[in-house]
């Protein structure tokens, strides 16, 4: 069973999805899947090309914004914000545990002017703690 967790009215985060999770996502109104996991991180997991093919077959849009262990770049934050903004419905972002997807969503929200406390509450309600990036959220929101 999929572990889709609501971050906002438009965005869900999830640990690694399986190919058979894609129809369930579409049934829940997801129109875009965002892959925040680098290919090869877990060779046993479905890789981006397989997820993309299954998403497109189900009529969903797909974006790859991989986040490795080096952290987040301004480009990745901008790409995440753009992918969410362009989506015509719900967005499902996934990585290994959902944490990187949540962090990237949080950074995009802060950059767009959302209050860091509101972002932190939404993430916590979904089971994710944004404390490790709180200083970055505060900095982006202050701009």
N, C-alpha and C positions, 0 to 999 in steps of 0.2 A: 504494500500500500504506500502511495506517495506521501512524503513528509513535507508538503508545501506549507510554509509559514507566512502569514500575512504581515508585511511591513507597513503597508499603506493601502489606500483604496485601490491603487493601481499595481502595486508590486508585491510579489511573493518571492521568498528565498527558500532554497532547498539544498539539502545534501545532494551528492551525485544522483542524477536521475538515470533510470533505465529506459530503454527504448519503449517499453510498454507503459511508461508513465506519461508519454506524450499525448495519447488520446485522452487520458484522464485530465491532463492540463487543459486541453482544448475544450473538454466538456465543462470545465470551470470558468471558461471565458478567457483563457490565456490566448493571446494572439502573437506574442513574441517570446522566444526563449533566448536568454543571454547566458552564454557559457563563460564563466570566469575561471575555468580550470585549464591550465596548460596541457596540451596533448603530451602523453608519455608519463605524466605524473604517477598514474596508476595504469600500467599496461592492461590490467584485467578489466578496467572500467571501459564503457563505451567511449570511444574517442570522438572528438568534435565533428569529424566528417560524417560519422554514423548518426550522431544526434541531429546534425543539420539536415541530412537526407530524410530522416524520419519526421522531423519538424515540417519540412517543406512538403512532404507527402501528405501530412495532416492539414496543410494549408496555413501553417504558421510561419511567421518571419523568424529569422535566426541571426544572432550577432555573437561573435567571439571577441571577448575582451579579457584575455587570459591575464591572471595576476599570479606571478611567481613569488618566491620567497624574498625577493628584493624589495617588496612593498608596492606602494601605489604612486603612480605618476599623475601629473596634471592632465596629460593626454587621456589616460584611462578614465579619470573622473569626468572629463568632458565627453568622452565616448559613451559612458554609462548614462549621463544626463541626456544626451542626444537620443540614444536608443529608447530610453523611457519616454521622452517627449514625443517621439515619432510613432510609438506604438498606438494602435487603434483600439486596444483593449487592455486586458491584464498582461503583465509582464512576469515571467518566471525566470529568476536568475539563480544559477546553481554553481557550486564548486564542490570540494570534497565534503565539507561539513555545513556549508551555507554561510560560514563566518566571513570569508572574503567577499562574497556577494553582498552580505549585509553591510560590511564596512564600506564597500564601493558605493552602494546606494546611499549610505549615510553621508559620505563625503560629497556626493552629488547634491544631496538635499541641502547640506550646509552651504555649499557654494551658491545654491539658488536662493539662499536667504532664510531657510527654515531654522528655527531655534534649536540649538544643540540639546537642550533639555527635552524638547518634544521628540527629537530624533532618538535620543537615548531611551525614552519611555517606550516608543514604538518598537524599537529593537528588542528591548527587554521583554515586552509583552509577547514577542515571537520566540523568545528563548535565547537571544543573542546579546552579549555585553559589549558595548562599544567603548568601554573605559580605555582600552589600549590606544584608541585613536582620538580620545576626547580633546586633547590639545589641538590636533589638526582640525577637528570640527569647529572648535572655538575660533581658531585663526581664520578659517574659510568664512564662517558666518559673520565675522567682524569686518570683512572687506566690503 
